[in-house]
Amino acid sequence: MQIILYDNDLWRVKLFPLALTRPVSNLRVGILTIDEKWSKYFNVPVSFVTEDYLAEKYPLSNVSDNTVLIIRGNILPDEHLCESLRSLKAGEALVSQDEIIAFKTDVADAGTVSSFHIKDLDKKSIKLVHYQESIDRIDYPEDIFKNNGEEIKKDFELLTKGRVSAPLSTTNQVFGDYPIFLEEGVNAEFATFNTSRGPVYLGKSSQVWEGSHIRGPFALGEESTIKMGARIYSNVTIGPYCTVGGELNTSVIWGNSNKGHDGYMGNSVVGEWCNWGADTNNSNMKNNFKDVRLYDYEKKNYRETGLQFCGVIMGDYVRCAINTAFNTGTVVGVSVSIFDVGVPPTFIPDFSWGSKGSFTCYEIEKMFQTSELLFQRRSCKFDEIEKKLLKSVFDLTKNYRNY
């Protein structure tokens, strides 16, 4: 059986700007991205049906097995759900609250799947299997940090079951009932780990420098670094190849991004290839204690989140100056460069360049020049696939820019 994770605009646009540069199923929540979770649960590779401009980077694999399980890309797996999906027969769909979330089919080739749309399935011609348990899903960006603590716990069990942790240096102090797990090559010295609320996972070759204080549930990605004196509260995920310092709480950084200095990040989601300048902070609660509104790309207006705590939602390729102060409920689009101190607007459109008082369009060729230097610093290649993807995002978001 092969697994294909399926996107369409019915749920993609609700997750902009995070889903502008990747399929919904490539969003990180917990330790793993959604596609990595499905691959681990079923022990098979997964591929994607997504928008044309994303398909070259996130392809649909050739269908080499007659049975394909097609799953909505924003669904978070668990053991019970996976058992129900394994039990499906070809031609059956799993339904939750009258919504099809997965469909198993026999196909002859990938072309049949590439044009597949769950919404077009005729419920009268297929057998519907009703799923009675609750399903965790990512419908809006804030669902990522809301679900992150529980997803860290689930992913921790998935990744560490039956395995033995690498040893933790005796210079560290650990207290609490949940476990701590170190992958190979972790370097952690003179730090404290509080696992009373959840586990702590330290990825391969990651580093935790002296004086850091960390509360679980917490996940640190491969080759990432926690700098000296960092204070990390519960429900935080730092993806791979990041450098992080200061204070973090209930937040997710996808990976390849830096928050290397003091400053507070709370109830936030940050994409890939981002950089927070020194002493950048975000507010995550309004002074009047009312629920927070976030900019909604679908509505082209603000919507109520129903949350009292909500910080920053930040797309890929964002850089901000030292002492930037993000207001409660700020949405920062893909490829934004903020180069002045102070409080920027609560929505900064994709490919914007400027300061709190004035933004202009960030010309894409200039953005490419900067990104090539950024990738060189990480010994990575800023290739033509990435450039074409970003050109598509630039065109797709032009109506949000009024300059």
Secondary structure, DSSP 8 states (H G I E B T S, - for coil): -EEEEE--HHHHGGGTTGGGSS-GGG-B-SSSBHHHHHHHHHTS-EEEE--HHHHTTS------SSEEEEEETTB---HHHHHHHHH--TTEEEEETTEEEEEEEE-SSHHHHHT--GGG--TTTSEEEE--S---B--STHHHHHHHHHHHHHHHHHHHTT-------TTSEEESSS-EEE-TT-EE-S-EEE-SSS-EEE-TT-EE-TT-EEESSEEE-TT-EE-TT-EE-SSEEE-SS-EE-SEEES-EEEES-EE-SS-EEES-EEEES-EE-TT-EE--S-TT----EEEETTTTEEEE---S---EEE-SS-EE-TTBEE-TTEEE-SS-EE-SSB---SEE-SSEEEETTEEEE--HHHHHHHHHHHHHHTT----HHHHHHHHHHHHHTGGG---
